[in-house]
Structures are given as C-alpha cells and as structure tokens.
C-alpha cells in the first residue's frame, strides 16, 4: 500500500469520524427498552371487523360444524349451555377479528373456498336486530395463515386470520353438548 492509499484511507476515516461526532439524529435510549419487548406501533389504517356487534347486546350464540350444533342463550342471570367465561372469551375474540383481504367479487366459486357448504357457521342473535349476524367459515388459505369466510349467508367472501377457525373450534368444544339435537 503506497503513501497515497494511506492518505486516502486516513481521510475517509476522519470524514466518517466527523460525521458520527456531529450527527444530530436522536437515538432511542436503550435504558428505556426491555429485553424481548417490541415497541408498539400505531396501525396506519383501521381494520374492518368481521362482525360488528357490542358484547353486551349479544343474546344468543349458535355454532354449527359437521352436522352438529351448539346453542347458548343469555338469560337474566347469565348464559345457558356454557360457562360465562367461555362465551365472553369467544365473543371478545370474535369481535377483535378483522378482514385481512378482500376476495374479488367476480370470484363466485364458493366450493373453492370451502364455503359450499361452509365447514363452520357462527350465528349471533343481537338485541335490537331482526336477523342474526352470520359468519360462514371455510377452508384455510394456501399459506394456512388465514381462512376464507363469508360475511352473512349471501355476503362477500374475505380472508380472515386463522384465529377465527381456532376460536370457533375452542368455543365449539367448550359449549355444552346438551344443546346438540338428538
């Protein structure tokens, strides 16, 4: 390495050192971060809910899967057919689920999405509404990160998180078998 290369290298090191010294970009304080805790970001857009309802307005829940049905109702003292904790947990989780992606309206082959017939059906009776809120759950997407659902019995098909299927199965097992037809 000649003396010119040494001078150029020294100049570059000096230039980088001066930049770092005078850089005014604020850096996060590492003392404020906990190990394993990811700083929260605010979402850029609000997620459209799968079903819009208020938890306290739900008066009945009906779940159907594989020809079997589970039905629970709210009474003046609580819920019939399952523990209040199981029902409240299911309704809270269902209310938090949102639409991940819209499926183009021209796509009408419901069988391709596992929705003809649907594999699972959720019906919520909501105080003040004449008809039930319906969510039909079909197959998982190819990446198995989501499930295809239809909003209502004749509504659009959308992609929801796979948590919709998991929450359904958990609630279906938890709800009393006494509500199943003989």
C-alpha positions in Angstrom: 0.0 0.0 0.0 1.5 3.3 -1.1 1.5 6.6 0.8 -1.4 7.9 -1.4 -3.6 5.0 -0.4 -2.7 5.6 3.2 -3.7 9.3 3.0 -7.0 8.5 1.2 -7.8 5.8 3.8 -7.0 8.2 6.7 -9.1 11.0 5.1 -12.1 8.6 4.9 -11.7 7.5 8.5 -11.5 11.2 9.5 -14.6 12.0 7.5 -16.7 9.2 9.0 -15.5 10.2 12.5 -16.5 13.8 12.0 -19.9 12.7 10.6 -20.6 10.4 13.6 -19.4 13.2 16.0 -21.7 15.8 14.6 -24.7 13.6 13.7 -27.8 15.1 15.4 -30.2 12.2 14.7 -31.8 11.3 18.0 -31.2 7.7 19.0 -33.6 5.7 21.2 -32.5 5.4 24.8 -31.5 1.7 25.3 -32.3 2.0 29.0 -36.0 2.6 28.2 -36.3 -0.7 26.3 -36.9 -4.1 28.0 -35.3 -7.2 26.6 -37.8 -9.1 24.5 -40.4 -6.3 24.4 -41.2 -4.9 20.9 -42.1 -1.2 20.8 -45.7 -0.7 19.8 -46.5 1.0 16.5 -49.9 2.5 15.7 -51.6 0.9 12.8 -51.8 3.0 9.7 -55.4 2.1 8.9 -58.2 0.7 10.9 -59.1 -2.9 10.3 -62.6 -3.7 9.2 -64.2 -6.1 11.7 -65.6 -9.4 10.5 -68.8 -8.9 12.6 -69.7 -5.6 14.2 -71.5 -6.0 17.5 -71.4 -5.0 21.1 -70.6 -7.7 23.5 -73.4 -6.8 25.9 -76.0 -6.8 23.1 -75.5 -10.5 22.1 -78.4 -12.5 23.4 -77.6 -15.9 21.7 -74.8 -17.7 20.0 -75.3 -20.7 17.7 -72.3 -22.7 16.3 -72.6 -25.4 13.6 -69.9 -27.8 12.5 -70.1 -31.2 10.8 -73.8 -31.5 11.2 -73.6 -30.7 14.9 -74.9 -27.6 16.6 -74.2 -25.8 19.9 -76.6 -23.1 21.1 -76.3 -20.8 24.1 -78.6 -18.0 25.2 -78.3 -15.1 27.6 -80.8 -15.2 30.5 -81.3 -12.7 33.2 -78.8 -14.5 35.4 -76.1 -15.5 32.9 -75.7 -17.9 30.0 -77.3 -21.3 29.4 -75.3 -24.1 27.8 -71.8 -23.0 28.7 -69.8 -21.1 31.3 -70.0 -17.3 31.1 -66.2 -17.1 30.8 -66.1 -19.4 27.7 -68.8 -17.4 26.0 -67.4 -14.0 26.9 -63.9 -15.1 25.7 -65.3 -16.3 22.4 -67.4 -13.1 21.8 -64.5 -10.9 22.7 -62.1 -12.7 20.4 -64.7 -12.8 17.6 -65.2 -9.0 18.0 -61.4 -8.4 17.6 -61.1 -10.4 14.3 -60.8 -8.3 11.2 -60.8 -8.6 7.4 -57.2 -9.3 6.2 -58.0 -9.2 2.4 -61.0 -8.8 0.2 -61.7 -11.5 -2.4 -62.6 -10.1 -5.8 -66.4 -10.1 -6.3 -66.1 -11.9 -9.6 -64.9 -15.0 -7.8 -68.1 -16.9 -7.2 -66.9 -20.4 -6.8 -67.7 -20.9 -3.1 -66.7 -24.5 -3.2 -63.1 -23.5 -4.0 -63.1 -21.6 -0.6 -64.7 -24.4 1.4 -67.9 -22.4 1.6 -70.2 -24.7 -0.3 -71.3 -25.9 2.2 -69.4 -23.9 4.8 -67.3 -26.0 7.3 -68.4 -23.9 10.3 -71.1 -21.4 10.9 -71.4 -18.7 13.6 -74.7 -17.0 14.2 -75.1 -14.2 16.8 -78.5 -13.0 17.9 -78.1 -9.4 18.8 -80.6 -7.3 20.8 -82.4 -4.8 18.5 -81.8 -6.7 15.2 -84.4 -8.9 13.5 -81.9 -11.3 11.8 -78.8 -12.9 13.2 -75.3 -11.9 12.3 -73.8 -14.8 10.3 -70.2 -15.7 9.7 -69.5 -18.8 7.5 -66.0 -20.2 7.9 -64.4 -22.2 5.0 -61.0 -23.6 4.1 -57.6 -22.2 5.1 -55.7 -20.2 2.5 -52.7 -22.0 0.8 -50.2 -20.5 3.3 -52.5 -21.7 6.2 -52.2 -18.2 7.8 -55.9 -17.4 7.3 -59.3 -18.8 6.5 -61.9 -17.8 3.9 -65.1 -16.6 5.4 -68.3 -15.2 4.1 -70.0 -12.4 5.8 -73.7 -13.3 6.0 -75.3 -16.0 4.0 -75.0 -14.1 0.8 -72.3 -11.6 1.6 -68.8 -11.1 0.2 -66.0 -13.7 0.7 -63.0 -12.3 2.6 -59.8 -13.6 4.2 -59.6 -13.6 7.9 -56.8 -14.7 10.3 -56.6 -18.4 11.1 -57.5 -17.4 14.6 -61.2 -17.4 13.5 -61.1 -21.1 13.0 -59.2 -21.8 16.2 -61.5 -19.7 18.3 -64.5 -21.4 16.7 -63.2 -24.9 17.5 -62.3 -23.9 21.1 -65.8 -22.5 21.7 -67.5 -25.4 20.0 -65.7 -27.8 22.4 -66.4 -25.7 25.4 -70.2 -25.2 24.8 -72.4 -27.8 26.3 -73.2 -30.9 24.3 -76.7 -30.7 25.9 -77.7 -28.2 23.2 -77.0 -30.7 20.4 -80.0 -32.1 18.7 -80.8 -35.7 19.3 
